Amino acid sequence: MTLVLLLGFWSVPAQRRGYIPGYIITVQGDTLYGQVKDRSNEPFVDIYERIRFREEGRRGKRKLSADQIAGYGIGDRHYESVSLREDSEFFRFRYYLQPGAPKVFLQLVRRDGPLTYYRCEFEDDDDYLDAFPLIHREGSWEMVRVTQGIFGLKRKRLAEYFQDCPALVEAIESKALTHPMEVYEFYLEHCGMAR
């Protein structure tokens, strides 16, 4: 029994380190594998501005910001470095891909043809992890925030962003779609892949 307890306590420091097998993608496009840590342990999460990376076969760790790498993966999560500018005016948020803007890591959820679905992770006021979905259409300098917390889909904003797809606008306005992934898949099926 004492041995079991001792082994249990011994593994705690290893778990606290929080490194998970993953990779980084350099700005040159090379993929380097190793161990990655991008946040503190739960329940009170601190998302690091600079991820920690230990490359396979090398000693030491590096701290890397979104300006220094093109992206990274950790476990089954994948992130891209994006130059993103957020404009806000009285609870209206707009997100622009702007060269020269500070780069941030966005979680890549899915990419199909002309559409990419991201999650923007952040720490809420209580230091818990939260996120909101963003959709980006190829060729656009803007991303659209799909939901507004507990209020659901941002229907007016989505209808404006996808005005080139009347069938999607109708489905959004009639409340036939209620989830961000439904909006994403509807666009691909009815408007996105035929372009």
Phi, psi and omega in degrees: 000317180298321179297319179297315178297318180297316179295324178298316179290329181293325183281343181300312180300324179294321180290324182295331180301325174074010178283138182231144177305135181192202182205165168234155174245119181289165178295341176276353178097004178279146177253124178246131183259153179172219180242137184233144173224124184238001181199163176282172181288153177286163010274339180263104190266136172243110178281124183285136173291329178238118180290159175256134183224128174245110183285142177303135176078005178235156179265156176082174180230158176240146173256124187233131179265173179295338177284339187264342181224161180275339180170180178201164175227146180215119185060234179258013178258139181232138185232147175241146175273123186228134174281104189235130175246130178253126173251135178226139178213107179047064178066017174248118184247137175232144183234123184239137171277111186227115176305136181093344176287157178303140178272144178227160175267125173246137179285125177277114180270315183196145175223123179222117177050241187276002187234140176230136180249121179242163168237131176259109182273145177206165176265128178283183184298338180261013180065030172260152181285132176221169181201158172225150183276144174233139175241138179235130174266134178306136178088353180262146175271002183236148170249155178247133173281126190276324183234165174232077178057227184286352182278356176083205183298143174273078190301313182298315181293319178295318179299322177293315183293322184256032182299341178284357181235083184304325180296320178291318178301316179298316180295324178292310184293328179278359180064027175287337179249135183233352185234145180306319181292331176295320177297313181302308183291324178299314180300314181299317184289321188257340185222327192284315187279341182279351184285000000 
